[in-house]
């Protein structure tokens, strides 16, 4: 570990403790006594107000009402932050307007040489969704739905929401408990437990016309909702073995409720177990299409007849 990185970590370590000793620093960071003393003296010189306690059980503590000194970034940390900014362009992320100010503040914290490295990286690296002729261009279609930021702000307060959506040319309001908010295939989606139906539904954020906190005092608690969900879990009827190519496809895209368990330490084989509700045509079609997407590197252990029939129909269309 480089010295700058070690000192940064030590500063955070001691700032979160009411008391520490040289021996604790030596043991925690695997350094010698002389190195620990030098690091602590350097931290004091940077402005952290440490107070030494004399005696057998002596040590140090940070003076109360103190503020942690300015954070120092290593070269690799700066590059990681900058590349993260670049990679998330055109991804319909919330708080997009803050990106420019964050980048400017980051540049203000670093040296001229580090700034030159970031300018070069900006010229060399192009990520998916970026216009190569104008990398800084953000089109209107790349901006998130205006309701997304409001939704996130409310979720920081409470997951019990009253959402209003457009449904078959009608405006409908539903009380829900939000389980997940996720981004998939270029869309932000809500996975919510509908309190009136006591069922889980997935709604595109684009369909929202309004969202507010649900102030109903008779609403179910999180514990009660999770209990109801656990009772609703259906028996598994879809089991696959995945090879390395199928696992690669799975990582590119998979339905929210589907997960895999690796069966070898190198993560080259895995097993997938889930339930398909064949009475819901949309879910049946989605799983049939997704099975084709996984490719040939799979072994089917168990699958509903309806899925097999759907596969046969799709293959017949390709090979009349």
C-alpha positions as CSV (number, residue, x, y, z in Angstrom):
1,X,0.0,0.0,0.0
2,X,1.4,3.4,-1.0
3,X,2.1,6.0,1.7
4,X,-0.5,8.5,0.5
5,X,-3.2,5.8,0.4
6,X,-2.2,4.5,3.8
7,X,-2.3,7.9,5.5
8,X,-5.8,8.6,4.0
9,X,-7.1,5.3,5.5
10,X,-5.4,5.9,8.8
11,X,-7.1,9.4,9.0
12,X,-10.5,7.9,8.5
13,X,-9.7,5.1,10.9
14,X,-8.7,7.4,13.8
15,X,-11.4,10.0,13.1
16,X,-14.1,7.3,13.8
17,X,-12.6,6.4,17.2
18,X,-12.7,8.1,20.5
19,X,-9.3,6.7,21.4
20,X,-6.4,4.8,19.7
21,X,-2.8,3.8,20.4
22,X,0.3,3.3,18.4
23,X,0.1,-0.4,18.9
24,X,-3.4,-0.5,17.4
25,X,-2.2,1.4,14.3
26,X,0.7,-1.0,14.0
27,X,-1.5,-4.0,14.2
28,X,-4.3,-2.7,12.0
29,X,-2.1,-1.5,9.1
30,X,0.8,-4.0,9.6
31,X,3.5,-1.4,9.9
32,X,6.4,-0.8,12.2
33,X,6.3,1.5,15.3
34,X,8.6,4.1,13.7
35,X,6.4,4.1,10.5
36,X,3.2,4.5,12.6
37,X,4.7,7.4,14.6
38,X,5.8,9.1,11.4
39,X,2.4,8.7,9.8
40,X,0.7,10.2,12.9
41,X,3.0,13.1,13.0
42,X,2.3,13.8,9.3
43,X,-1.4,13.6,9.9
44,X,-1.0,16.1,12.8
45,X,0.9,18.4,10.4
46,X,-1.9,18.2,7.9
47,X,-4.3,19.8,10.5
48,X,-6.0,16.9,12.3
49,X,-6.2,18.0,16.0
50,X,-4.8,15.0,17.8
51,X,-4.3,15.0,21.6
52,X,-1.7,12.7,23.2
53,X,-2.4,11.1,26.5
54,X,0.6,10.3,28.7
55,X,0.8,7.2,30.9
56,X,0.8,3.4,30.8
57,X,-2.6,3.3,29.0
58,X,-1.9,6.4,27.0
59,X,-2.6,7.0,23.4
60,X,-4.3,9.6,21.2
61,X,-7.7,11.0,20.6
62,X,-9.2,13.5,18.2
63,X,-10.2,16.8,19.7
64,X,-13.9,17.2,19.9
65,X,-15.8,19.3,17.4
66,X,-13.0,18.7,14.9
67,X,-13.4,18.4,11.2
68,X,-11.7,15.8,9.1
69,X,-9.0,17.4,6.9
70,X,-9.5,17.6,3.1
71,X,-9.6,14.1,1.5
72,X,-6.6,13.2,-0.7
73,X,-7.2,11.0,-3.7
74,X,-4.5,8.6,-5.1
75,X,-3.9,8.7,-8.9
76,X,-5.8,5.5,-9.4
77,X,-8.8,6.7,-7.3
78,X,-9.0,9.9,-9.4
79,X,-9.0,7.9,-12.6
80,X,-11.6,5.5,-11.2
81,X,-13.9,8.4,-10.4
82,X,-13.4,10.1,-13.7
83,X,-13.9,6.9,-15.8
84,X,-17.1,6.2,-13.7
85,X,-18.4,9.6,-14.8
86,X,-17.6,8.8,-18.4
87,X,-19.1,5.3,-18.4
88,X,-22.4,6.5,-17.1
89,X,-23.1,9.1,-19.8
90,X,-26.3,8.6,-21.7
91,X,-27.6,6.0,-19.2
92,X,-30.8,7.8,-18.1
93,X,-29.4,8.3,-14.6
94,X,-31.0,10.7,-12.1
95,X,-29.3,13.8,-10.9
96,X,-27.6,14.1,-14.3
97,X,-27.5,17.9,-14.0
98,X,-25.0,17.5,-11.1
99,X,-22.5,15.7,-13.2
100,X,-20.8,18.8,-14.6
101,X,-20.4,20.4,-11.2
102,X,-19.0,17.2,-9.7
103,X,-16.4,16.9,-12.5
104,X,-15.4,20.6,-12.0
105,X,-14.9,20.1,-8.3
106,X,-12.9,16.9,-8.9
107,X,-10.6,18.8,-11.3
108,X,-10.2,21.5,-8.7
109,X,-8.8,19.0,-6.2
110,X,-6.0,17.5,-8.3
111,X,-2.7,18.6,-9.7
112,X,-2.0,19.8,-13.3
113,X,-0.4,16.4,-14.2
114,X,-3.4,14.5,-13.0
115,X,-5.7,16.9,-14.9
116,X,-3.6,16.2,-18.1
117,X,-4.1,12.4,-17.6
118,X,-7.9,12.9,-17.3
119,X,-8.0,15.0,-20.5
120,X,-6.1,12.2,-22.3
121,X,-8.5,9.6,-20.9
122,X,-11.4,11.6,-22.1
123,X,-10.0,11.6,-25.6
124,X,-9.2,7.9,-25.7
125,X,-12.1,6.2,-24.0
126,X,-15.5,5.9,-25.7
127,X,-18.3,4.0,-23.9
128,X,-21.6,2.6,-25.2
129,X,-24.2,5.2,-25.9
130,X,-21.6,7.9,-26.5
131,X,-21.5,9.9,-29.7
132,X,-17.9,9.5,-30.9
133,X,-18.0,12.8,-32.8
134,X,-19.3,14.7,-29.8
135,X,-18.7,12.7,-26.6
136,X,-20.2,15.5,-24.4
137,X,-23.5,15.5,-26.2
138,X,-26.5,14.5,-24.2
139,X,-29.6,14.0,-26.2
140,X,-33.1,14.5,-24.8
141,X,-33.8,10.8,-25.1
142,X,-30.9,10.1,-22.8
143,X,-32.4,12.1,-19.9
144,X,-34.3,10.1,-17.2
145,X,-38.1,10.5,-16.8
146,X,-38.7,13.7,-14.7
147,X,-40.6,11.6,-12.1
148,X,-37.5,9.5,-11.3
149,X,-35.8,12.1,-9.0
150,X,-39.0,12.8,-7.2
151,X,-39.5,9.0,-6.7
152,X,-36.0,8.6,-5.3
153,X,-36.4,11.5,-2.9
154,X,-39.7,10.0,-1.5
155,X,-38.1,6.6,-1.2
156,X,-35.5,8.1,1.1
157,X,-38.3,8.9,3.4
158,X,-40.6,5.9,3.1
159,X,-41.3,3.0,0.8
160,X,-45.1,3.2,1.2
161,X,-46.2,5.2,-1.9
162,X,-49.4,6.2,-3.7
163,X,-48.6,6.0,-7.4
164,X,-50.8,7.3,-10.2
165,X,-50.3,5.7,-13.7
166,X,-51.8,5.7,-17.1
167,X,-53.6,2.4,-17.7
168,X,-55.7,1.7,-20.8
169,X,-56.3,5.4,-21.4
170,X,-57.4,5.8,-17.8
171,X,-55.6,7.4,-14.8
172,X,-55.5,5.0,-11.8
173,X,-54.0,5.4,-8.3
174,X,-52.7,2.5,-6.3
175,X,-51.1,2.2,-2.8
176,X,-47.9,0.2,-3.1
177,X,-44.9,-0.9,-1.0
178,X,-41.9,-0.4,-3.3
179,X,-39.6,-3.5,-3.2
180,X,-37.1,-2.5,-5.9
181,X,-36.3,0.4,-8.2
182,X,-34.0,-0.8,-11.1
183,X,-32.8,0.0,-14.5
184,X,-33.1,-2.6,-17.3
185,X,-33.1,-2.4,-21.1
186,X,-32.9,1.4,-21.0
187,X,-36.0,1.7,-18.7
188,X,-36.4,2.5,-15.0
189,X,-38.8,0.0,-13.5
190,X,-40.6,-0.3,-10.1
191,X,-41.2,-3.7,-8.5
192,X,-44.0,-2.9,-6.1
193,X,-46.3,-4.9,-3.8
194,X,-49.8,-3.7,-4.5
195,X,-51.5,-3.4,-1.1
196,X,-55.1,-3.8,-2.3
197,X,-54.4,-6.9,-4.5
198,X,-51.6,-8.2,-2.3
199,X,-49.6,-9.0,-5.5
200,X,-46.3,-8.0,-6.9
201,X,-46.4,-6.0,-10.1
202,X,-43.7,-4.3,-12.2
203,X,-44.4,-0.8,-13.5
204,X,-42.3,1.4,-15.9
205,X,-41.4,4.7,-14.2
206,X,-42.3,6.3,-17.6
207,X,-46.0,5.3,-16.9
208,X,-46.1,7.4,-13.7
209,X,-48.0,10.6,-13.8
210,X,-47.7,11.3,-10.0
211,X,-46.3,9.8,-6.9
212,X,-46.7,10.8,-3.2
213,X,-46.2,9.2,0.2
214,X,-49.0,7.0,1.3
215,X,-50.2,8.5,4.6
216,X,-52.7,5.7,5.3
217,X,-52.2,4.8,9.0
218,X,-53.7,1.3,8.4
219,X,-51.0,0.3,5.9
220,X,-49.1,-3.0,6.4
221,X,-45.7,-3.1,8.0
222,X,-42.6,-4.3,6.0
223,X,-42.5,-7.4,8.1
224,X,-46.1,-8.2,7.3
225,X,-45.6,-7.7,3.6
226,X,-42.5,-9.9,3.5
227,X,-44.4,-12.6,5.3
228,X,-47.2,-12.4,2.7
229,X,-44.6,-12.6,-0.1
230,X,-42.9,-15.7,1.4
231,X,-46.3,-17.5,1.6
232,X,-47.0,-16.7,-2.0
233,X,-43.8,-18.3,-3.3
234,X,-44.8,-20.9,-5.9
235,X,-43.3,-24.3,-6.4
236,X,-40.3,-24.3,-8.8
237,X,-41.2,-25.5,-12.3
238,X,-38.2,-24.2,-14.3
239,X,-34.7,-25.6,-13.8
240,X,-31.7,-25.1,-16.1
241,X,-28.0,-26.0,-16.0
242,X,-25.9,-23.2,-17.5
243,X,-22.5,-23.5,-19.1
244,X,-20.0,-20.6,-19.5
245,X,-21.6,-19.1,-22.7
246,X,-25.1,-19.2,-21.2
247,X,-23.7,-17.6,-18.0
248,X,-22.2,-14.8,-20.1
249,X,-25.6,-14.3,-21.7
250,X,-27.3,-14.4,-18.3
251,X,-25.0,-11.6,-17.1
252,X,-26.0,-9.4,-20.1
253,X,-29.7,-9.7,-19.3
254,X,-32.0,-11.6,-17.0
255,X,-35.5,-11.0,-15.5
256,X,-35.4,-9.4,-12.1
257,X,-36.8,-12.4,-10.2
258,X,-34.4,-14.9,-11.7
259,X,-31.0,-15.7,-10.1
260,X,-28.4,-18.4,-10.5
261,X,-26.2,-20.5,-8.2
262,X,-22.7,-21.3,-9.3
263,X,-21.8,-25.0,-9.1
264,X,-18.0,-24.7,-9.4
265,X,-15.4,-22.3,-7.8
266,X,-14.5,-20.8,-11.2
267,X,-18.1,-19.8,-11.9
268,X,-18.2,-21.6,-15.3
269,X,-21.2,-23.7,-14.5
270,X,-24.4,-22.7,-12.7
271,X,-28.0,-23.9,-12.0
272,X,-31.1,-21.8,-12.3
273,X,-34.3,-22.5,-10.5
274,X,-37.5,-20.4,-10.6
275,X,-41.3,-20.4,-11.1
276,X,-43.0,-19.5,-14.4
277,X,-46.7,-18.5,-14.2
278,X,-47.9,-20.0,-17.5
279,X,-51.3,-18.4,-17.0
280,X,-49.8,-14.9,-17.6
281,X,-49.1,-14.7,-21.3
282,X,-46.6,-11.8,-21.0
283,X,-44.5,-13.8,-18.5
284,X,-44.7,-16.9,-20.7
285,X,-43.6,-15.0,-23.8
286,X,-40.8,-13.3,-21.9
287,X,-39.4,-16.5,-20.5
288,X,-39.6,-18.2,-23.9
289,X,-37.8,-15.4,-25.6
290,X,-35.2,-15.3,-22.8
291,X,-34.6,-19.1,-23.1
292,X,-33.7,-18.6,-26.8
293,X,-31.5,-15.6,-25.8
294,X,-29.4,-17.9,-23.4
295,X,-28.4,-20.0,-26.4
296,X,-27.4,-23.6,-26.8
297,X,-25.1,-23.8,-23.8
298,X,-27.9,-25.0,-21.4
299,X,-29.3,-28.3,-20.2
300,X,-33.0,-28.3,-19.4
301,X,-33.9,-30.3,-16.2
302,X,-37.5,-29.1,-15.9
303,X,-39.7,-26.8,-17.9
304,X,-43.4,-26.3,-18.3
305,X,-45.1,-27.8,-21.4
306,X,-46.3,-24.3,-22.3
307,X,-42.7,-23.1,-22.6
308,X,-41.7,-26.0,-24.8
309,X,-44.7,-25.3,-27.1
310,X,-43.8,-21.7,-27.3
311,X,-40.2,-22.6,-28.2
312,X,-41.5,-25.0,-30.9
313,X,-43.7,-22.2,-32.4
314,X,-40.8,-19.8,-32.4
315,X,-38.4,-22.2,-34.0
316,X,-41.0,-23.1,-36.6
317,X,-41.2,-19.5,-37.6
318,X,-37.5,-19.5,-38.2
319,X,-37.4,-22.8,-40.0
320,X,-40.7,-23.3,-41.9
